Amino acid sequence: MFAEVALPLNVSQTFTYLLPGDMAVAASCGSRVIVPFGKKLLTGFVVGLHEDIDDELRDSIKEVEELIDETPVIHADILELTRWMADYYYAPWGECLRAALPSGALVATEKLISITEAGRAAILPTLVTGHRTAKDAALELIAKAGTINSRELEEQAAKTGTKPASVSALIRRLERAGYVRITQRVGESRLRPRLQNVVRLLAATGAASEPLIPDRDLNIDARAMEPATDAGLADDTRARKRRGAKTRQANGSKPLTEQQQRIVDHLGLRGQPVPLSELLEAAGTSVSAVRTLEKRGILEVFAREVRRDPLGHLEMPPEPRLINLTPDQQQPLDLIVNKIDQHHYSTFLLHGVTGSGKTEIYIRAMAEALRQGRSALMLIPEISLTPVFSRRLRSHFGSQLAILHSNLSEGERVDEWRRIKGGHARVVIGTRSAVFAPLQDLGLVVVDEEHDTSYKQDDSPRYNGRDTAVMRASNAGAVVVLGSATPSLESFHNAHTGKYTYLKLESRYGSRGLANVEAVDMREVFRRHGKQQIFSDELKEAIKAAHARKEQVMILLNRRGFSSFLICRSCGLAIKCQNCDVTLTFHKYNLSLQCHYCNYIRPVPKTCPACDGKYVHYVGEGTEQIEAMLREMFPTMHIARLDRDTTRRRGSFEHILMEFAAGAIDLLVGTQMIAKGHDFHNVTLVGVISVDAGLSMPDFRSAERTFQLLTQVAGRAGRGDRAGKVIIQTYHPEHYAVVCARAQDYEGFYQREINFRRMMNYPPFSALVNILVHDKEVIKAHGAAERLANELRQAVQDAGLRVLGPAPAPLSRLRNEYRFQVLIKAHNRRSAREALDIAMDRTLQAGFSPYSISIEVDPINLM
């Protein structure tokens, strides 16, 4: 039996391996295997099984080293979904499969180094002469250890100042010389539960039951959760004494020691299994006392699975109160439920203004899917929205809810994934990677804020979570609900052409009015004051008035840090990142200059690095500076900031939001993290510091993104009983994105933007493929881009396909690599794919590296 294996590497092909012995019977599609690849052992995924191959290939086929799973970890529907992803997004299938599993899915392999006889002989001369080179020192370390792994060797060498790269090169030289032997050891799979030692009393007869170890499929034996003693003996002192006597009688005449009696008493009081560590602390005793009682048959120690609950640190909400749906909500819900009842794939675009009650429709549709014995999946664009939605969903669905996103610890993610796979959780909420949740009988998929660019993965595989969710639902015969107050142009166009069913919620729940939006012309503010102002008079007065009414305020600036960059007033130097073609952002909290692309950090110079000038000027403002200025202007207000810098620590995001919701914070400054999904009823004022940077971005979607951001953040105001107000500061108040956002006029914006897209032949009227060629040497990067662009033009068969470039990318140097873009515009993706297949084959055959070419289908931004 031969296995077709997909490896998580940047290669488009799969590889064939022989399944020896019992593996041939046990292996299944979707199982993980350890296979040799070059000199390494890698984790791969079985995607096909064959009983025969061509005779001429048999001698070159390697054997599978180890079968990790006899029960597949990847369901057939996820296998099919990732195969589609690999084809559609021009991504390696193995990388798509890796993205579908928790991070612990790839079994680690360890490189072990041992010395040979030749290596031992090479040490002897140095021992005599005393002259030791780096080679000699390494050989002595290896000889002393017997066998050492590469990480330990690097750590030892680091103490002498040797870098890891130098150690790796040295090991390779020693192996080629025959001085060392390198083997690999396969580690344990990390897709396993966490087990905890638990203790319980046994029956008075002393007959021990069999140990309870959770099996591979997450079935915890119910006996592990049952009280082991009579409930009636729990709190009575005399009863405890009788129980002690009874125990002594049943287990021989030897009395219990004081420590042993405390253990028995504590277990009896608890009336249920107790974690061993907790028992030892509560009873003030040792492990040996527990083991003695176990040998005497008085108690039992067994392993029980412990769930690492990602919501364990949050206070859970009370039982949900029933909300009466409005006719506007009931009609869309009825249409969605009807399709769920039919088990028929359908996609709905639910276009509802902010605060219109879309979430309540989602929840009731999920409940209907569960009522039919099916499952439901809800995608949200950002991790920051998880606490709000997960608390609400857990109040409705309890332990049936699971959460998946990248900020969970590895253990939490594994536990949630196992609960879903075992059928113990049938409702899943998470960010884009949750689209791969191993749910069975999928009935409903909800994609909230479907327009959000966070659904697009930045690195390989570069998939769109929203579009992948639609494909998964299509394969499963499930219903999709795409929800947004500002749908993407593509989705709204699909609704107009009949590809999606259009549903609209016209007004806010409870007949609350939309916030009044005012645009302040900052050119006029400049003329009024004779210099540039960060805060207009209108915004300052509005903040003061809202605070006087004990109302809350949100201030949006979509740029973190204190200042955008530093510039020398003497020579004009702007201090840039050493790895990227961008200026460094000043962060005051740690007095550093930081690159937000590669995380390069350097201290703030006291003088200009170029001319030694003393007049270094801070230009532009970020959320950190805005927070400081507001604190100075409004010293009596409680002010907090919400951005990536303030939410690095686990739980900090939830803590800030909970404090704001409770009214402990008067004013919240933040980036786009505060712009969507949050429901604070006491927020009556939202201020937007500047939208002009977003409008000036060199991207055809800049107007759409600006309109969406303004409309979304405006939706945070006036969600309670009081009217809301929004103040937008801009130097371009006449821009149609700002004008339409002020009027909350989506249809008006759509008509202006769709005409521009049609005229320029941008999506949804064309399919785009962005090819980024990158290399540390600018000549190599440009040469590869030129070759690929020429091959594409020669491969074009469709008159509607255009190849643009190569041209330097807007960020022409990033992470120490030069970048060039080639853009394909096509009437359909098939013709683009055919041309790309031909051009890539020819380019790679010419000797260019596949690792220097990144392909993005349906790019969200062209930076």
C-alpha positions in Angstrom: 0.0 0.0 0.0 1.3 3.4 -1.0 0.4 6.7 0.7 0.2 10.0 -1.1 1.5 12.6 1.4 1.1 16.3 1.5 4.0 18.1 3.3 3.8 21.5 4.9 6.4 23.0 2.6 6.3 25.6 -0.2 6.0 22.9 -2.9 2.9 22.3 -5.0 3.2 18.6 -5.4 2.5 15.7 -3.1 4.9 12.8 -2.4 4.5 9.0 -2.5 5.7 6.7 0.3 5.4 3.0 1.0 3.3 2.0 4.0 5.1 -1.0 5.6 3.6 -3.8 7.6 0.5 -3.0 9.7 0.6 0.6 8.6 -0.9 -0.5 5.3 -4.1 -1.6 7.1 -4.2 1.1 9.8 -3.6 4.2 7.7 -6.4 6.4 6.4 -6.8 9.6 4.5 -6.5 12.4 7.0 -4.0 10.7 9.2 -0.6 12.2 10.1 2.6 10.3 9.3 6.3 10.9 9.9 8.2 10.6 6.6 11.9 11.1 5.5 12.4 14.1 3.3 16.0 14.7 2.4 17.9 14.3 5.6 15.0 15.4 7.8 12.0 13.7 9.2 8.8 15.7 8.6 5.1 15.4 9.7 3.0 14.9 6.6 -0.7 14.3 5.9 -2.1 11.3 4.0 -4.3 12.6 1.2 -4.5 9.4 -0.8 -3.9 5.7 -0.7 -2.9 3.5 -3.7 -2.4 -0.2 -4.0 0.1 0.1 -6.9 2.4 2.5 -8.6 4.6 2.3 -11.7 7.3 -0.4 -11.5 10.1 2.1 -12.4 9.3 4.2 -9.3 9.2 1.4 -6.8 13.0 1.3 -6.1 13.1 5.0 -5.3 10.1 5.1 -2.9 11.0 5.6 0.7 9.0 4.1 3.6 6.8 5.9 6.1 8.7 6.1 9.4 5.7 6.3 11.7 1.9 6.4 11.5 0.8 8.9 14.2 -3.0 8.5 13.9 -5.0 5.3 13.2 -8.1 7.5 13.5 -7.8 10.4 11.1 -7.4 13.9 12.6 -8.7 15.5 9.5 -12.3 14.8 8.5 -13.1 14.1 4.8 -14.9 17.4 4.4 -11.9 19.4 5.7 -9.6 17.4 3.4 -11.8 18.4 0.5 -12.0 22.0 1.6 -8.2 22.3 1.9 -7.8 20.6 -1.5 -10.0 23.4 -3.0 -8.1 26.0 -1.1 -4.8 24.8 -2.5 -6.1 24.9 -6.0 -8.0 28.3 -5.7 -5.4 30.2 -3.8 -2.4 28.6 -5.5 -1.1 27.4 -2.2 0.7 24.1 -1.2 -1.9 21.6 0.0 0.3 20.6 3.0 0.4 24.2 4.2 -3.4 24.4 3.9 -3.7 21.2 6.0 -1.4 22.6 8.6 -3.5 25.7 8.8 -6.6 23.5 9.5 -5.1 22.0 12.7 -4.0 23.4 16.0 -0.3 24.4 16.2 0.7 21.2 18.0 -0.3 19.1 15.0 3.2 19.0 13.6 5.2 16.5 15.6 8.6 17.8 16.6 11.7 15.9 15.6 14.9 16.2 17.5 18.4 16.1 15.9 20.7 13.9 17.9 24.5 14.1 17.5 26.9 11.4 18.7 30.6 11.1 18.2 32.2 8.4 16.0 35.5 6.5 16.5 37.1 8.8 14.0 35.9 11.8 16.1 37.4 10.4 19.3 40.7 9.9 17.5 40.6 13.5 16.3 40.4 14.7 19.9 43.6 13.0 21.1 46.2 15.4 19.5 44.5 18.4 21.1 44.7 16.8 24.5 48.5 16.4 24.1 49.2 19.9 22.6 46.6 21.8 24.5 45.7 23.7 21.3 41.9 23.7 20.9 39.9 25.0 18.0 36.1 25.5 17.8 35.9 22.0 16.2 37.9 20.5 19.0 35.7 22.1 21.7 32.5 20.8 19.9 33.9 17.3 19.7 34.8 17.3 23.4 31.3 18.4 24.3 29.7 15.7 22.2 32.1 13.0 23.5 31.5 14.0 27.1 27.7 13.9 26.6 27.7 10.7 24.6 24.6 11.9 22.7 23.5 15.5 22.6 20.8 17.3 20.7 21.5 20.2 18.5 19.7 22.7 20.8 21.8 21.7 23.8 25.0 22.0 21.8 24.0 25.5 20.6 23.3 26.5 24.2 26.7 25.2 25.4 28.5 26.9 22.5 26.6 30.2 23.1 28.4 30.4 26.5 31.6 30.9 24.6 30.0 33.5 22.3 29.4 31.2 19.3 26.3 31.9 17.3 23.7 29.1 16.5 24.3 29.5 12.7 28.0 28.9 13.2 27.3 25.8 15.3 25.0 24.4 12.6 27.6 24.9 9.9 30.3 23.3 12.2 28.1 20.2 12.8 27.6 19.8 9.0 31.4 19.9 8.5 32.0 17.4 11.3 29.4 15.0 9.8 31.0 15.3 6.3 34.4 14.6 7.9 33.0 11.4 9.5 33.6 12.7 13.1 30.0 12.7 14.2 26.8 10.8 13.4 23.5 12.6 13.2 20.2 10.8 13.8 16.6 12.1 14.4 14.2 11.3 17.2 10.5 11.8 16.8 8.7 13.6 19.6 5.2 13.1 21.0 2.1 14.4 19.3 0.8 17.5 21.1 -2.8 16.9 20.0 -3.4 15.2 23.4 -5.4 16.2 26.4 -4.0 17.4 29.7 -4.2 14.7 32.3 -4.4 15.4 36.1 -4.0 12.9 38.9 -7.2 12.7 40.9 -8.0 10.8 44.1 -11.3 9.2 45.3 -12.4 7.0 48.1 -13.3 3.4 47.3 -16.2 1.4 48.7 -15.7 0.0 52.3 -14.9 -3.4 51.0 -11.7 -2.1 49.7 -12.2 -3.6 46.2 -10.4 -1.3 43.8 -12.0 -0.4 40.5 -10.0 -0.3 37.3 -8.0 3.0 36.7 -9.9 5.5 34.6 -7.8 6.9 31.7 -9.6 9.0 29.1 -9.4 7.3 25.7 -8.2 8.9 22.5 -11.7 10.0 21.5 -12.2 12.2 24.6 -14.7 9.8 26.3 -14.3 10.5 30.0 -15.7 7.6 32.1 -18.7 8.9 34.0 -17.5 7.0 37.1 -14.7 9.5 37.5 -17.3 12.2 38.3 -19.5 10.2 40.7 -19.2 10.5 44.5 -17.4 7.5 46.0 -18.9 7.6 49.4 -22.3 7.9 51.0 -23.7 11.4 50.8 -25.3 11.1 54.1 -21.9 10.8 55.8 -20.6 14.1 54.4 -20.9 16.6 57.3 -21.4 14.6 60.5 -18.4 14.2 62.8 -19.6 11.0 64.4 -20.3 9.6 61.0 -16.7 10.4 59.9 -15.4 8.5 62.9 -17.7 5.5 62.1 -16.4 5.6 58.5 -12.8 5.6 59.8 -13.6 2.6 62.0 -15.4 0.9 59.1 -12.4 1.5 56.8 -10.0 0.0 59.4 -12.3 -3.0 59.8 -12.5 -3.6 56.0 -8.8 -3.1 55.4 -7.3 -5.0 58.3 -6.8 -4.1 62.0 -4.0 -1.7 61.4 -5.3 1.7 62.3 -4.8 4.8 60.1 -2.2 7.3 61.0 -3.2 10.9 61.7 -2.1 12.0 58.1 -4.0 9.1 56.5 -7.1 9.9 58.5 -7.0 13.6 57.4 -6.9 12.4 53.8 -9.9 10.1 54.3 -11.8 12.8 56.1 -11.2 15.4 53.4 -12.2 13.0 50.6 -15.4 12.1 52.6 -16.3 15.8 53.1 -15.8 16.5 49.4 -17.9 13.5 48.3 -16.2 13.5 44.9 -12.8 13.0 43.3 -10.2 15.6 44.4 -7.1 16.6 42.4 -4.0 15.1 44.1 -2.2 18.4 44.4 -5.2 20.0 46.0 -5.7 17.1 48.4 -2.1 17.2 49.6 -2.3 20.9 50.3 -5.7 20.7 52.1 -4.8 17.7 54.2 -1.3 18.9 54.9 0.2 15.6 54.0 2.6 13.8 51.6 2.3 11.7 48.5 3.6 8.7 50.4 0.5 8.7 52.7 -1.7 8.7 49.7 0.2 5.8 48.1 0.0 3.8 51.3 -3.8 4.2 51.4 -4.0 3.2 47.7 -2.1 0.0 48.4 -4.5 -0.8 51.2 -7.4 -0.4 48.8 -8.9 2.6 50.7 -8.6 5.1 47.9 -7.7 5.2 44.2 -5.5 7.5 42.2 -6.3 7.8 38.6 -5.8 10.2 35.6 -8.6 12.4 34.5 -8.7 14.8 31.6 -8.7 18.5 32.6 -10.2 21.0 30.2 -8.2 24.3 29.7 -11.2 26.6 29.4 -10.3 29.8 27.4 -13.2 31.6 29.1 -12.3 30.4 32.6 -10.8 33.8 33.6 -14.0 35.7 32.6 -17.1 36.3 34.7 -19.9 34.4 33.0 -23.1 36.3 32.1 -26.4 35.6 33.7 -29.1 33.6 31.9 -30.1 35.4 28.7 -33.3 37.4 28.7 -35.7 36.7 25.9 -35.9 39.6 23.4 -38.9 40.1 21.3 -37.9 40.3 17.6 -39.2 43.2 15.6 -41.0 42.4 12.3 -37.8 43.7 10.5 -35.8 40.9 12.3 -38.4 38.2 12.1 -38.8 38.2 8.4 -35.0 37.6 7.6 -34.9 35.0 10.4 -37.8 33.1 8.9 -36.1 33.0 5.5 -32.9 31.7 7.0 -34.6 29.1 9.1 -36.6 27.9 6.1 -33.4 27.1 4.2 -31.8 25.4 7.3 -35.0 23.2 7.5 -34.5 22.3 3.8 -30.9 21.3 4.3 -30.2 23.4 1.3 -27.1 25.5 0.6 -27.9 29.2 0.3 -26.0 32.4 1.0 -27.7 35.4 2.6 -26.3 38.9 2.8 -27.7 40.5 5.9 -27.3 44.2 5.5 -28.2 45.9 8.8 -27.3 49.3 10.1 -25.2 49.3 13.3 -27.4 48.4 16.3 -30.1 46.8 14.2 -30.0 43.4 16.0 -28.1 41.2 13.6 -26.6 39.2 16.5 -30.0 38.2 17.8 -30.8 36.8 14.4 -27.5 34.9 14.3 -28.2 33.3 17.7 -31.8 32.2 16.9 -30.6 30.7 13.6 -27.9 28.8 15.4 -30.4 27.5 17.9 -32.5 26.2 15.0 -29.6 24.4 13.6 -28.9 22.7 16.9 -32.6 21.8 17.3 -32.3 19.8 14.1 -29.2 18.0 15.5 -26.8 20.0 13.3 -23.9 22.3 14.2 -23.2 26.0 13.7 -20.1 28.1 13.1 -19.7 31.8 13.6 -16.7 33.7 12.3 -15.7 37.1 13.7 -12.9 39.3 12.1 -10.7 40.0 15.1 -9.7 38.3 18.4 -10.7 41.6 20.2 -14.4 40.8 19.5 -14.2 37.3 21.0 -14.9 38.1 24.7 -18.0 40.1 23.8 -19.6 37.5 21.5 -18.3 34.4 23.4 -19.9 35.5 26.7 -23.2 36.1 24.9 -23.1 32.8 23.1 -22.2 30.9 26.1 -25.2 32.3 28.0 -27.3 30.7 25.3 -25.5 27.5 24.4 -23.5 26.7 27.6 -20.9 24.0 27.3 -21.8 23.3 23.7 -19.8 26.4 22.7 -16.2 26.2 21.7 -13.8 29.0 20.9 -10.9 28.9 18.4 -8.4 31.7 17.7 -4.7 32.2 17.6 -4.4 33.9 21.0 -5.4 30.8 22.9 -2.6 28.9 24.5 -1.6 25.7 22.6 -3.3 23.6 25.3 -6.6 25.6 25.2 -6.7 25.4 21.4 -6.0 21.6 21.5 -8.7 21.1 24.1 -11.3 23.1 22.2 -10.4 21.3 19.0 -10.8 17.9 20.6 -14.2 18.9 22.1 -15.4 19.9 18.7 -14.0 16.8 17.0 -15.6 14.5 19.7 -19.0 16.1 19.2 -19.1 17.7 22.7 -19.2 21.2 21.3 -21.6 21.9 18.4 -21.3 25.7 18.3 -18.0 27.3 17.4 -17.0 31.0 17.4 -13.6 32.2 16.3 -11.5 34.1 13.8 -10.7 33.1 10.3 -8.9 29.8 11.2 -12.1 28.6 12.9 -13.4 27.9 9.4 -11.6 24.6 9.7 -13.3 23.6 13.0 -14.0 19.8 12.8 -17.7 20.2 13.1 -20.0 17.4 11.8 -23.4 17.9 10.2 -22.8 21.6 9.6 -26.1 23.5 9.3 -25.3 27.2 9.6 -22.2 29.4 9.0 -22.3 33.1 10.1 -19.6 35.5 9.0 -20.1 38.7 11.0 -18.5 42.0 9.7 -18.0 40.1 6.4 -16.4 43.1 4.8 -13.5 43.1 7.2 -10.0 42.7 5.8 -8.9 40.7 8.8 -10.5 37.7 7.2 -7.6 37.6 4.7 -4.5 35.6 5.8 -1.3 37.6 5.2 1.1 34.7 4.8 0.8 31.3 3.1 -1.8 29.9 2.6 -3.2 33.3 1.7 -6.9 32.4 2.0 -9.9 34.5 2.7 -11.8 33.2 5.7 -15.1 34.5 4.4 -14.9 33.0 1.0 -13.6 29.7 2.4 -16.6 29.6 4.8 -18.9 30.0 1.8 -17.3 27.1 0.0 -17.4 24.9 3.2 -21.1 25.6 3.6 -21.7 24.8 -0.1 -20.0 21.5 0.3 -22.0 20.7 3.5 -25.4 21.8 2.2 -25.4 24.5 4.9 -26.8 28.0 5.1 -24.4 31.0 5.1 -25.3 34.4 6.6 -22.9 37.2 5.7 -23.6 40.1 8.1 -22.4 43.7 7.9 -23.5 47.3 8.2 -21.1 48.1 5.4 -20.9 45.1 3.1 -17.9 44.7 0.8 -18.4 45.9 -2.7 -18.0 42.4 -4.0 -20.7 40.9 -1.6 -23.2 43.7 -2.3 -22.6 43.2 -6.1 -23.2 39.5 -5.6 -26.5 40.3 -3.9 -27.5 42.7 -6.8 -26.7 40.0 -9.4 -28.7 37.3 -7.5 -25.8 35.2 -6.4 -26.7 36.0 -2.8 -30.1 36.6 -1.3 -30.3 40.2 0.0 -31.8 40.9 3.5 -31.9 44.3 5.0 -32.5 45.7 8.5 -33.5 49.4 8.0 -33.4 50.7 11.5 -31.9 50.2 14.9 -33.5 47.9 17.5 -35.9 49.7 19.8 -36.4 52.6 17.3 -33.2 54.3 18.4 -32.0 56.9 16.0 -28.6 56.8 14.2 -26.0 59.2 15.6 -25.7 62.7 14.2 -22.5 62.9 12.2 -20.6 66.1 11.8 -17.4 66.7 9.7 -15.1 69.4 10.9 -12.9 71.0 8.2 -9.4 71.1 9.7 -8.3 73.6 7.0 -10.8 76.1 8.6 -9.4 75.2 12.1 -5.9 75.9 10.9 -7.0 79.4 9.6 -8.8 80.1 12.9 -5.7 79.4 15.0 -2.9 80.2 12.6 -1.3 76.8 13.2 -2.1 73.1 13.0 -4.4 71.7 15.7 -4.8 68.1 16.7 -8.2 68.7 18.4 -10.7 71.1 17.0 -12.7 73.4 19.3 -15.8 71.5 18.3 -14.5 68.2 19.5 -13.0 69.6 22.8 -16.4 71.3 23.6 -18.3 68.1 22.8 -16.0 66.0 25.1 -16.5 68.5 27.9 -20.3 68.5 27.5 -20.6 64.7 27.4 -18.5 64.4 30.6 -20.7 67.0 32.3 -23.7 64.8 31.5 -21.8 61.7 32.9 -21.8 60.2 29.4 -18.9 58.2 27.8 -16.7 59.1 24.9 -14.7 57.1 22.3 -11.8 58.7 20.3 -10.5 56.9 17.2 -7.1 57.3 15.7 -6.0 54.4 13.5 -2.3 54.8 14.2 -0.6 53.6 17.4 2.5 54.9 19.0 3.3 58.4 20.2 4.6 60.0 17.0 4.7 58.7 13.4 8.4 59.4 12.9 11.4 61.6 13.9 13.0 64.1 11.6 16.1 66.2 11.9 15.3 69.9 11.4 18.9 70.6 10.4 19.4 68.1 7.5 15.9 66.7 7.0 16.8 63.1 7.8 13.8 60.9 8.8 15.0 57.9 10.8 14.1 54.7 9.0 14.0 51.0 9.9 17.3 49.2 9.0 15.3 46.3 7.5 12.3 48.0 5.9 11.6 51.1 3.7 9.5 52.7 6.4 10.1 55.3 9.1 10.3 54.2 12.7 7.4 55.1 15.1 8.3 56.7 18.4 6.8 55.0 21.5 7.1 57.1 24.6 6.2 54.4 27.1 9.7 52.8 26.6 11.4 55.6 24.8 12.1 53.6 21.7 11.7 53.8 17.9 9.9 50.7 16.5 9.1 49.2 13.2 5.5 48.0 13.0 6.4 45.6 10.2 9.5 43.7 11.4 9.5 44.6 15.1 12.9 46.2 14.8 13.5 48.4 17.9 16.2 51.0 18.6 16.7 53.7 21.3 15.8 57.3 20.5 18.9 59.2 19.5 19.8 62.3 21.4 21.3 63.9 18.2 20.8 63.3 14.5 22.7 60.1 13.3 23.6 61.9 10.0 24.6 65.4 11.0 24.8 65.3 14.8 22.2 68.0 14.9 20.5 68.6 18.2 17.0 69.6 16.8 15.2 66.3 16.3 11.5 66.9 15.8 8.6 64.5 16.5 6.1 64.4 13.6 2.6 63.1 13.5 0.5 61.8 16.4 -0.5 58.3 17.5 -2.9 56.9 20.1 -0.3 57.2 22.8 0.2 60.9 22.3 -3.6 61.5 22.0 -4.1 59.8 25.3 -1.4 62.0 27.0 -2.9 65.2 25.5 -6.4 64.3 26.6 -5.2 63.5 30.2 -3.7 67.0 30.3 -6.8 68.7 28.9 -9.3 66.8 31.0 -7.5 65.9 34.3 -10.7 64.8 36.1 -11.6 62.2 33.5 -10.7 58.6 33.7 -9.0 57.9 30.4 -7.7 54.6 28.9 -6.2 53.5 25.6 -6.9 50.4 23.6 -4.4 49.4 20.9 -1.9 46.6 20.3 0.6 48.1 22.7 -1.9 48.1 25.7 -3.3 44.6 25.0 -0.1 42.6 24.8 -0.7 40.9 28.2 -3.2 38.1 28.3 -6.6 39.3 29.5 -5.7 43.0 29.3 -8.1 43.6 26.4 -11.1 42.1 28.2 -10.1 44.0 31.4 -10.2 47.4 29.6 -13.5 46.7 27.9 -15.1 45.4 31.0 -14.0 48.5 32.9 -15.4 50.7 30.1 -18.7 48.8 30.1 -19.0 49.2 33.9 -18.5 53.0 33.6 -15.1 53.1 35.4 -13.5 54.7 32.3 -14.9 58.0 31.0 -13.0 58.2 27.7 -11.5 55.4 25.6 -8.8 56.2 23.0 -8.1 53.5 20.4 -7.3 52.2 17.0 -9.8 50.4 14.8 -10.0 47.8 17.6 -12.7 50.0 19.1 -14.6 50.6 15.9 -16.8 47.6 15.5 -18.9 45.0 17.4 -19.0 46.7 20.8 -22.2 47.7 22.4 -21.8 50.4 25.1 -25.1 52.1 25.9 -23.6 55.1 27.7 -21.4 56.2 24.8 -22.9 59.3 23.2 -19.9 60.9 21.6 -17.4 59.4 19.1 -14.5 61.6 17.8 -12.4 60.6 14.8 -9.0 62.5 14.9 -8.0 62.0 11.3 -9.2 60.0 8.3 -6.9 61.6 5.7 -4.0 59.1 6.0 -6.4 56.2 5.0 -7.8 58.2 2.1 -4.4 58.8 0.7 -3.2 55.2 0.7 -2.1 53.9 -2.8 -4.8 51.3 -3.0 -8.0 51.2 -5.0 -9.9 50.1 -1.9 -8.8 53.1 0.2 -12.2 55.0 -0.2 -14.1 51.8 0.7 -12.0 51.2 3.8 -12.4 54.8 5.0 -16.2 54.7 4.5 -16.5 51.4 6.3 -14.3 52.6 9.3 -16.2 55.8 9.7 -19.6 54.2 9.5 -18.6 51.4 11.9 -17.2 53.7 14.5 -20.1 56.1 14.2 -22.3 53.1 15.1 -20.7 53.0 18.6 -22.5 56.2 19.6 -26.1 56.5 20.7 -26.9 52.8 21.2 -28.6 53.5 24.5 -31.5 55.8 25.4 -29.6 59.0 24.6 -28.9 60.4 21.2 -25.4 60.0 19.8 -23.0 62.4 18.1 -20.0 61.8 15.9 -17.3 64.4 15.0 -15.0 63.6 12.1 -11.9 65.8 11.7 -10.7 65.9 8.1 -8.9 68.0 5.6 -11.1 66.5 2.9 -14.7 66.9 4.1 -15.9 67.0 0.5 -14.6 63.5 -0.4 -17.5 61.1 -1.2 -16.4 58.6 1.4 -16.7 61.2 4.1 -19.9 62.7 2.7 -21.7 59.3 2.5 -20.4 58.2 5.9 -21.9 61.4 7.5 -25.3 60.5 5.9 -24.9 56.8 6.7 -25.7 56.4 3.0 -24.3 53.0 1.9 -26.3 52.9 -1.4 -25.0 56.3 -2.3 -21.4 55.3 -1.6 -21.9 52.0 -3.5 -23.0 53.8 -6.7 -20.1 56.1 -6.7 -17.5 53.4 -5.9 -19.0 50.7 -8.3 -18.8 53.2 -11.2 -15.1 53.8 -10.4 -14.5 50.0 -10.2 -16.3 49.4 -13.5 -14.3 52.2 -15.3 -11.0 51.0 -14.0 -11.8 47.3 -14.4 -11.2 46.5 -10.7 -13.1 43.8 -8.7 -15.9 42.8 -8.8 -15.5 43.3 -12.6 -12.2 41.5 -12.7 -10.2 38.9 -10.9 -6.8 40.0 -9.5 -3.7 38.0 -8.8 -0.8 39.8 -7.1 2.6 38.3 -7.5 5.3 39.5 -5.1 8.9 38.7 -5.9 11.3 39.3 -3.1 15.0 38.8 -2.4 17.8 40.2 -0.2 19.6 41.3 -3.4 17.7 43.9 -5.5 19.1 42.7 -8.8 18.0 39.1 -8.2 14.5 40.3 -7.1 14.1 42.5 -10.2 15.5 39.8 -12.5 13.0 37.2 -11.3 10.1 39.6 -11.5 11.1 40.6 -15.1 11.4 36.9 -16.1 8.0 36.0 -14.6 6.2 39.0 -16.1 7.6 38.1 -19.6 6.6 34.5 -19.2 3.1 35.5 -18.2 2.7 37.8 -21.3 3.8 34.9 -23.6 1.4 32.5 -21.9 -1.7 34.8 -22.2 -4.4 33.2 -24.3 -7.3 35.3 -23.2 -7.6 38.9 -24.7 -9.3 39.9 -21.4 -6.1 39.2 -19.4 -3.6 41.9 -18.7 -0.2 41.7 -17.0 1.0 44.8 -15.2 4.6 45.3 -14.0 7.0 44.5 -12.7 7.1 47.6 -10.5 8.6 48.2 -7.1 6.0 47.4 -4.4 4.6 50.4 -2.4 6.7 49.0 0.5 9.7 48.4 -1.7 11.9 46.9 1.1 10.5 44.9 3.9 12.2 42.6 6.5 15.5 43.2 4.7 14.2 42.0 1.3 13.6 44.0 -1.9 10.1 43.6 -3.3 8.7 43.9 -6.9 5.1 43.3 -7.9 3.5 41.8 -11.0 -0.3 42.2 -11.2 -2.7 40.0 -13.3 -6.1 41.4 -14.2 -8.4 38.9 -15.8 -12.1 38.6 -16.7 -12.1 35.2 -15.0 -9.8 33.3 -12.6 -9.5 30.2 -14.8 -7.6 32.1 -17.6 -5.4 33.8 -15.0 -4.6 30.4 -13.4 -3.7 28.8 -16.8 -1.3 31.6 -17.7 0.2 31.5 -14.2 0.8 27.7 -14.2 2.7 28.0 -17.5 4.7 31.0 -16.4 5.6 29.6 -13.0 6.8 26.3 -14.6 9.1 28.1 -17.1 10.4 30.6 -14.4 11.3 27.8 -12.0 12.9 25.7 -14.8 15.1 28.8 -15.5 16.5 28.4 -12.0 14.6 31.0 -10.0 13.7 30.0 -6.5 10.0 29.3 -5.6 10.7 30.7 -2.1 11.2 34.1 -3.6 7.8 34.2 -5.3 4.6 34.8 -3.3 1.2 34.6 -5.0 -1.9 36.1 -3.7 -5.3 35.4 -5.3 -8.0 38.1 -4.7 -5.6 40.4 -2.8 -7.2 42.7 -0.2 -4.4 45.3 -0.3 -1.6 45.9 -2.8 1.0 47.1 -0.3 
